[in-house]
């Protein structure tokens, strides 16, 4: 689809496709790209006076084009300071091999802070788990293709997916076809249920419109609901719409898998805390002014994992020894882009900002009650608690 070595160009291409030419809009990727560019567009008047902002964009599009998320996050943080009334915000030029420096200096009147930004991607464990989930799902899809049946299966894995056999769901489908009354199960590896796909909602919509195959909207029509905390896999036979190769004009046989990991061990491994990350970030901060670290998480996982991550971060910040640093606060921005199904909404993102004070000093926060994607004050409570 695109060259991974130039992800920045792909991001720009998808942002432009969203704004001007939906024919080339690829929703499975664009849903997480578009909110970033839309917000930076809104922040443009605040970012223009930021010293070094243009240089940072040039670096993102050239030297760091393989991983543009880091640069985009830094721009969002700089925009948040400007929106909050900090008059002087400047990117600090790097001095590799000379000394370690923070990403930003911000000041207003007599107050001055140094800010370091860290963007956290999906953990290696999380990537491995997702790949294993897809492998198990593909075995189920292959079974359905071989039997020419349309089945939907939902499962909560109790064990780590690495310990679950590839044919686990396909075996449940075999049992169901032999005896349709055995449509649910609960064993050491997982619990779930299986049924024949109810096509009525899907066929009704396809009479009037084309659907991106595998989209959240199609899953919602097949399953009756869509949850951002669940992983989905869809397979089937379908006819592409004219001039829209990713959209289905007609769907034949279809199989659907909905899965999540309920393993506490898996949740703990995915919810890697940021103690080491904060130690490294604190080393970037100078000693002549108070410092703050911003950590950006893209919330890939289920709500239970994000809640555990938040709890672990709280615990380990309290144990953190940064006595040699002037670090005063850590802000964690938990960002969850959504595959929206609202007919009046084409991009959506839910966000929670967690504040972790460091030490016992009572220094006033530099960005109290802030969000990166909105100017208004946030509602109380994290999104992973509100979605339950």
C-alpha positions in Angstrom: 0.0 0.0 0.0 2.9 2.4 0.8 6.6 2.4 1.5 7.1 2.0 5.3 10.3 4.0 4.9 8.3 7.0 4.0 5.3 6.8 6.3 5.2 10.6 6.6 4.2 10.9 2.9 1.5 8.3 3.4 0.1 10.3 6.3 0.0 13.5 4.2 -1.6 11.5 1.3 -4.3 10.2 3.5 -5.0 13.5 5.1 -5.4 15.1 1.7 -7.6 12.2 0.6 -9.8 12.8 3.6 -10.1 16.5 2.8 -10.3 16.5 -1.0 -10.5 13.1 -2.6 -12.2 10.3 -0.7 -11.6 7.9 -3.6 -8.1 7.3 -2.3 -9.0 7.4 1.4 -8.0 4.1 3.1 -10.1 4.0 6.3 -8.2 1.2 8.2 -5.2 3.6 8.3 -6.8 7.0 7.9 -9.0 6.7 11.0 -6.0 7.3 13.2 -4.2 9.8 10.9 -7.0 12.2 10.1 -7.6 13.5 13.7 -3.9 14.4 14.0 -3.8 16.5 10.9 -7.2 18.1 11.5 -6.1 19.2 15.0 -2.8 20.5 13.8 -4.7 22.5 11.1 -6.8 24.0 13.9 -3.6 24.8 15.9 -1.9 26.4 12.9 -2.4 30.0 14.1 -0.9 29.0 17.5 2.0 27.1 16.0 3.2 29.7 13.5 4.9 31.9 16.2 6.6 28.8 17.7 10.3 29.1 17.2 11.7 26.0 15.4 8.3 24.6 14.5 8.9 24.7 10.7 12.3 23.1 11.2 10.7 20.3 13.2 8.2 19.7 10.4 11.0 19.5 7.8 12.8 17.0 10.0 9.6 14.9 10.3 9.2 14.8 6.5 12.9 14.0 5.8 15.1 12.6 8.5 12.3 11.1 10.6 9.9 10.2 7.8 9.8 6.6 8.8 8.1 7.5 12.1 6.2 10.8 11.9 4.1 10.1 15.0 6.8 11.5 17.3 7.0 14.8 15.5 3.2 15.1 15.3 2.9 14.6 19.0 5.5 17.3 19.7 3.6 19.7 17.6 0.4 18.9 19.5 2.1 19.5 22.8 3.6 22.8 21.6 0.1 23.9 20.4 -1.4 23.0 23.8 1.1 25.3 25.5 0.3 28.2 23.2 -3.5 27.6 23.5 -3.1 27.7 27.3 -1.5 31.2 27.1 2.2 30.4 27.3 3.6 33.4 25.2 7.0 32.0 24.3 7.2 28.4 23.1 10.3 27.2 21.3 11.6 23.9 20.0 15.1 23.3 21.3 17.7 22.4 18.6 19.2 19.0 19.2 22.9 18.7 19.9 23.7 15.0 19.3 27.0 13.9 20.7 27.4 17.2 22.6 24.7 17.3 25.3 21.2 16.1 25.9 18.5 18.7 25.6 14.7 18.8 26.0 12.2 19.2 23.1 10.7 22.5 24.3 11.3 25.6 26.3 8.1 27.4 27.4 7.8 30.7 29.3 5.3 33.3 30.4 6.3 36.2 32.4 8.7 35.0 35.1 7.7 31.4 34.7 9.7 29.0 32.6 9.6 25.3 32.0 11.5 22.7 30.0 9.3 20.0 28.4 10.4 16.6 27.0 8.0 14.6 24.7 7.9 10.8 24.4 5.5 9.0 22.0 4.8 5.3 23.0 3.8 2.9 20.3 2.3 -0.6 20.5 4.4 -3.0 22.6 6.2 -5.9 20.9 4.0 -8.2 23.0 0.9 -6.4 21.8 2.0 -6.8 18.1 2.7 -10.5 18.7 -0.7 -11.0 20.3 -2.5 -9.3 17.5 -0.7 -11.3 14.9 -1.6 -14.6 16.8 -5.2 -13.5 17.0 -5.3 -13.0 13.3 -3.7 -16.4 12.7 -6.4 -18.1 14.8 -9.1 -16.0 13.0 -7.8 -17.0 9.6 -8.0 -20.7 10.5 -11.7 -20.1 11.3 -12.2 -18.2 8.1 -10.6 -21.0 6.1 -12.9 -23.5 7.8 -16.0 -21.4 6.8 -14.8 -21.1 3.2 -14.3 -24.8 3.0 -17.8 -25.5 4.3 -19.3 -22.5 2.4 -21.0 -21.3 5.5 -21.5 -17.8 7.0 -20.7 -17.9 10.7 -20.0 -15.3 13.4 -18.0 -16.2 16.5 -17.2 -14.1 19.6 -14.5 -15.1 22.1 -12.8 -13.8 25.2 -9.4 -15.6 25.6 -8.6 -16.5 29.1 -5.1 -17.7 28.3 -2.3 -15.9 26.5 -2.9 -16.3 22.8 0.5 -17.8 22.3 -0.7 -20.8 24.3 -4.0 -21.1 22.2 -4.0 -23.5 19.3 -4.4 -22.1 15.8 -7.5 -24.3 15.2 -9.2 -23.2 18.4 -12.0 -21.3 16.8 -12.2 -23.6 13.8 -12.8 -26.5 16.1 -15.6 -24.7 17.8 -17.2 -24.1 14.4 -16.9 -27.8 13.6 -18.7 -28.7 16.9 -21.5 -26.1 16.1 -22.1 -27.5 12.6 -22.4 -31.0 14.0 -24.9 -29.8 16.7 -26.2 -26.2 16.4 -27.4 -26.4 20.0 -23.8 -26.3 21.2 -23.5 -22.6 20.4 -21.5 -21.5 23.4 -18.5 -22.8 25.4 -16.4 -22.0 28.4 -13.0 -23.8 28.9 -9.5 -23.0 30.1 -8.5 -21.2 27.0 -11.6 -19.0 26.5 -15.3 -18.5 26.5 -17.6 -17.5 23.7 -20.5 -18.2 21.4 -21.1 -18.9 17.7 -24.1 -18.4 15.4 -25.1 -18.2 11.8 -24.7 -14.7 10.4 -27.9 -12.6 10.4 -27.6 -10.9 7.1 -30.8 -8.8 7.2 -29.2 -5.5 8.3 -26.2 -5.9 5.9 -28.4 -6.7 2.8 -30.8 -3.9 3.6 -27.9 -1.3 3.5 -26.3 -2.8 0.5 -29.5 -2.2 -1.5 -28.9 1.5 -1.1 -25.2 2.0 -0.6 -21.7 0.5 -1.0 -19.7 -0.5 2.1 -15.9 -0.6 2.8 -15.3 -4.3 3.2 -14.2 -5.0 6.8 -15.1 -1.5 8.0 -16.5 -0.9 11.5 -19.8 -0.1 9.8 -19.9 -3.5 8.1 -19.0 -5.2 11.3 -21.7 -3.3 13.1 -24.3 -4.5 10.6 -23.1 -8.1 10.8 -22.6 -8.4 14.5 -25.3 -5.9 15.7 -22.7 -3.8 17.5 -19.2 -2.5 17.3 -16.8 -1.9 20.3 -13.4 -0.1 20.1 -12.2 -2.5 22.8 -12.7 -5.6 20.7 -10.5 -7.0 17.8 -12.3 -7.9 14.6 -11.5 -10.0 11.6 -13.8 -10.4 8.6 -13.6 -12.6 5.5 -16.0 -13.4 2.7 -16.8 -13.3 -1.0 -17.8 -9.9 -2.4 -18.1 -7.8 -5.5 -16.3 -4.5 -5.5 -18.2 -1.3 -6.3 -17.5 0.5 -9.6 -14.5 2.8 -9.2 -14.3 2.0 -5.5 -12.2 -1.2 -5.2 -12.2 -1.3 -1.4 -16.0 -1.0 -1.2 -18.4 -3.9 -1.6 -21.5 -3.5 -3.8 -22.6 -7.1 -3.0 -21.5 -9.6 -0.3 -21.9 -13.3 -0.6 -20.6 -15.7 2.1 -19.1 -14.0 5.1 -17.4 -15.0 8.3 -16.7 -12.8 11.3 -14.5 -13.1 14.4 -14.7 -10.8 17.4 -12.1 -11.4 20.1 -10.5 -9.8 23.1 -7.9 -11.0 25.6 -9.2 -11.4 29.2 -5.8 -12.9 30.4 -4.5 -10.9 33.3 -1.0 -11.9 32.4 -1.4 -10.6 28.8 -2.9 -7.4 30.1 0.1 -6.8 32.4 2.6 -7.5 29.6 0.8 -5.0 27.3 0.4 -2.3 29.9 4.1 -1.6 30.1 4.6 1.2 32.6 6.9 4.1 31.9 9.3 4.1 34.8 12.3 3.5 32.6 11.0 5.9 30.0 10.6 8.7 32.6 14.1 8.2 33.9 15.5 8.6 30.4 13.3 11.7 29.7 14.4 13.3 33.0 18.0 13.1 31.8 17.0 15.4 28.9 15.9 18.1 31.3 18.2 21.0 32.3 18.8 22.0 35.9 18.1 25.7 35.5 14.2 25.4 35.5 11.5 23.0 36.4 10.7 20.2 34.0 7.7 18.3 32.7 7.6 15.1 30.6 4.7 14.5 28.2 4.0 10.8 27.3 1.7 10.1 24.4 0.0 6.7 24.3 -2.2 5.6 21.4 -4.7 3.4 23.2 -4.7 0.3 21.1 -5.9 -2.1 23.7 -9.0 -3.0 25.6 -10.3 -0.8 28.5 -9.0 -3.2 31.2 -5.5 -3.0 29.8 -5.6 0.8 29.7 -6.9 0.9 33.2 -4.1 -1.4 34.4 -1.5 0.7 32.6 -2.8 3.9 34.3 -2.7 2.2 37.7 0.9 0.9 37.1 2.0 4.4 36.0 0.6 5.9 39.2 2.4 3.2 41.3 5.8 3.6 39.7 5.8 7.4 39.6 5.5 7.3 43.3 8.6 5.0 43.5 10.6 7.0 41.0 13.8 8.6 42.2 14.7 11.6 40.1 16.3 13.6 42.9 19.0 14.7 40.6 16.5 16.3 38.2 14.0 19.2 38.5 11.2 17.0 37.0 8.0 18.1 38.6 5.2 16.6 36.6 4.5 13.9 34.1 1.5 14.2 31.7 0.2 11.1 30.0 -2.0 11.7 27.0 -4.1 8.5 26.3 -5.4 8.9 22.8 -8.0 6.5 21.3 -8.8 7.1 17.6 -12.2 5.5 16.7 -13.6 3.7 13.8 -16.7 5.9 13.9 -20.1 4.5 12.8 -22.0 7.8 13.2 -23.4 8.9 9.8 -22.7 12.6 10.7 -19.1 11.9 11.8 -16.2 11.0 9.6 -13.3 11.0 12.2 -13.4 10.7 16.0 -10.9 10.4 18.8 -11.4 10.0 22.6 -8.7 11.4 24.9 -7.8 11.3 28.5 -5.0 13.3 30.1 -3.6 11.8 33.3 -1.4 14.0 35.6 1.3 12.4 37.7 3.0 14.7 40.2 6.7 13.9 40.9 8.0 14.3 44.4 6.4 16.4 47.2 6.9 19.9 45.8 3.8 22.1 45.3 4.9 23.8 42.0 1.9 24.9 40.0 1.2 22.8 36.9 2.1 24.2 33.6 -0.8 22.7 31.7 -3.6 22.0 34.2 -6.7 20.2 32.9 -5.5 20.2 29.3 -6.4 18.1 26.3 -4.4 18.0 23.1 -7.3 17.6 20.7 -9.8 20.1 22.2 -9.6 23.6 23.8 -12.3 22.9 26.4 -11.6 21.5 29.8 -12.1 17.7 29.9 -14.9 15.8 31.7 -13.9 14.0 34.9 -12.8 10.4 34.6 -10.8 8.3 32.1 -12.5 7.1 28.9 -11.8 3.4 29.8 -14.1 3.8 32.8 -16.8 5.8 31.0 -17.1 3.2 28.2 -17.9 0.3 30.5 
